[in-house]
Amino acid sequence: MRFSSAPIYGRCALLSLVLLFHAQVAHAHVQAGEAVGLLSGLKHPVSGLDHVIAMIAVGLWGAQLGVPAIWVLPVAFPMVMALGGMLALLGVPLPGIEAGIAASAIVLGAAVMMELRPPLAVAAVVVGFFAIFHGYAHGSELHGGESALLYSIGFVIATGCLHGVGITIGTVHRWHWGQRALRVAGAAITVAGVFFMWTVLA
Amino acid sequence: MKRRMTIPTRWFPVPAILLAAILLPAQAQAHLNPTGLGPVYDGVGHFLLTPEDFIPVLALALLAGQRGAAYGRRALFVLPVAWLLGGIAGLTGTMAGSTALACTSFLLLGGLLAADVKVSLRVLTGLAALVGLSHGYLNGAALGPPEYAALVLPGLAGAVFVLVAIAAASVVRLRQQWARIAVRVVGSWIVASGLLFLGWAARGG
């Protein structure tokens, strides 16, 4: 037996089939601001220019200062930065985070520009002091996620790689023109830091 | 003249079934553990994809490599054996304290590596045994039936052996100063990751 009033069922079946086979990509664990894994962690430190120039300045300064500062500063920075991130995660208040980050670009850029050569302990303390602000900012901007450990690993690796970029650029310090170029780069970082400070205070 | 399409009555339930299929999705098994290659490779895969286990083993292997070939050889055999024994012991145990263990391992082993501490062979042996037994125990506790675990655990221990062999041997042969410093930098990254993980854990995820 056949019905002639059945097209509505045919359309329903067709619509259902289309819905069934037209599956969207499942973004199961990707939400803005959440720690979702390694790639999210890798992306976070390079997502803000104020962070990037300060990290690179650490590498440049280390390259200017030479051994052992060239490795002491990049070793000290991630550990103290992680301490800052931990403070943020624990909810310990720290005022003036953004101003501290901008100040880090100004001070570290100026150190590169003037090719300052303080004792190693002083350089490490300066770098460590500013690392707390950077770590705190990263920690306070994030919410709980699926893999905090993978996120943390990515976050630290990206920071270390930015230092590596600074150190690699800093290898031009062996040439006279390279020394001048590094000082110009330091000046540019300082100017950028002043701009970031102005945006914070404005 | 246009002919109208007709549908047999026996097809009428079809839209309802399809709609039900759309509206009643099954649970998404998004994170299946089995590799599909058998329990031995499940063990290998689990180790390689679990940073809580992988990173401490890497740190210990790099630490052993920093100290020399004798240390590397000691870690190469002590760590997998301890892992296997811990795994067997864990089969009847319960899984608890995995986050605390991961944080402790990261901070301790990463710290020793970053500071280039001159640990004695005896201390390194103890560390390898401790890391192997504790991490292996948690692995064993997380495994399913014993007949499955009996093949997963050798896979895990084998992966540990291979990683220690590669990582320790790579560091033992390093002669350039910058390369040895790079190993210490890796240690500082491990400590930093451990600190952040500790913060996440203390906050409750």
Chai-1 contact restraints between the chains, C-beta under 6 A:
chainA,res_idxA,chainB,res_idxB,connection_type,confidence,min_distance_angstrom,max_distance_angstrom,comment,restraint_id
A,R2,B,T6,contact,1.0,0.0,6.0,A-B,restraint_1
A,S4,B,R4,contact,1.0,0.0,6.0,A-B,restraint_2
A,S4,B,T6,contact,1.0,0.0,6.0,A-B,restraint_3
A,A6,B,T6,contact,1.0,0.0,6.0,A-B,restraint_4
A,A6,B,I7,contact,1.0,0.0,6.0,A-B,restraint_5
A,Y9,B,I7,contact,1.0,0.0,6.0,A-B,restraint_6
A,Y9,B,F12,contact,1.0,0.0,6.0,A-B,restraint_7
A,Y9,B,P15,contact,1.0,0.0,6.0,A-B,restraint_8
A,G10,B,I7,contact,1.0,0.0,6.0,A-B,restraint_9
A,C12,B,P15,contact,1.0,0.0,6.0,A-B,restraint_10
A,A13,B,V14,contact,1.0,0.0,6.0,A-B,restraint_11
A,A13,B,P15,contact,1.0,0.0,6.0,A-B,restraint_12
A,S16,B,P15,contact,1.0,0.0,6.0,A-B,restraint_13
A,S16,B,L18,contact,1.0,0.0,6.0,A-B,restraint_14
A,S16,B,L19,contact,1.0,0.0,6.0,A-B,restraint_15
A,L19,B,I22,contact,1.0,0.0,6.0,A-B,restraint_16
A,L20,B,L18,contact,1.0,0.0,6.0,A-B,restraint_17
A,L20,B,I22,contact,1.0,0.0,6.0,A-B,restraint_18
A,W71,B,I181,contact,1.0,0.0,6.0,A-B,restraint_19
A,V75,B,V185,contact,1.0,0.0,6.0,A-B,restraint_20
A,V75,B,S188,contact,1.0,0.0,6.0,A-B,restraint_21
A,P78,B,S188,contact,1.0,0.0,6.0,A-B,restraint_22
A,P78,B,W189,contact,1.0,0.0,6.0,A-B,restraint_23
A,P78,B,A192,contact,1.0,0.0,6.0,A-B,restraint_24
A,M79,B,S188,contact,1.0,0.0,6.0,A-B,restraint_25
A,M79,B,V191,contact,1.0,0.0,6.0,A-B,restraint_26
A,M79,B,A192,contact,1.0,0.0,6.0,A-B,restraint_27
A,A82,B,A192,contact,1.0,0.0,6.0,A-B,restraint_28
A,A82,B,L195,contact,1.0,0.0,6.0,A-B,restraint_29
A,A82,B,L196,contact,1.0,0.0,6.0,A-B,restraint_30
A,L83,B,L195,contact,1.0,0.0,6.0,A-B,restraint_31
A,G85,B,L196,contact,1.0,0.0,6.0,A-B,restraint_32
A,M86,B,L195,contact,1.0,0.0,6.0,A-B,restraint_33
A,M86,B,G199,contact,1.0,0.0,6.0,A-B,restraint_34
A,L89,B,G199,contact,1.0,0.0,6.0,A-B,restraint_35
A,L89,B,W200,contact,1.0,0.0,6.0,A-B,restraint_36
A,L89,B,R203,contact,1.0,0.0,6.0,A-B,restraint_37
A,L90,B,G199,contact,1.0,0.0,6.0,A-B,restraint_38
A,L90,B,A202,contact,1.0,0.0,6.0,A-B,restraint_39
A,G144,B,G205,contact,1.0,0.0,6.0,A-B,restraint_40
A,A148,B,F197,contact,1.0,0.0,6.0,A-B,restraint_41
A,A148,B,W200,contact,1.0,0.0,6.0,A-B,restraint_42
A,L149,B,P51,contact,1.0,0.0,6.0,A-B,restraint_43
A,L149,B,F197,contact,1.0,0.0,6.0,A-B,restraint_44
A,S152,B,S193,contact,1.0,0.0,6.0,A-B,restraint_45
A,S152,B,L196,contact,1.0,0.0,6.0,A-B,restraint_46
A,S152,B,F197,contact,1.0,0.0,6.0,A-B,restraint_47
A,I153,B,S193,contact,1.0,0.0,6.0,A-B,restraint_48
A,V156,B,W189,contact,1.0,0.0,6.0,A-B,restraint_49
A,V156,B,A192,contact,1.0,0.0,6.0,A-B,restraint_50
A,V156,B,S193,contact,1.0,0.0,6.0,A-B,restraint_51
A,G160,B,W189,contact,1.0,0.0,6.0,A-B,restraint_52
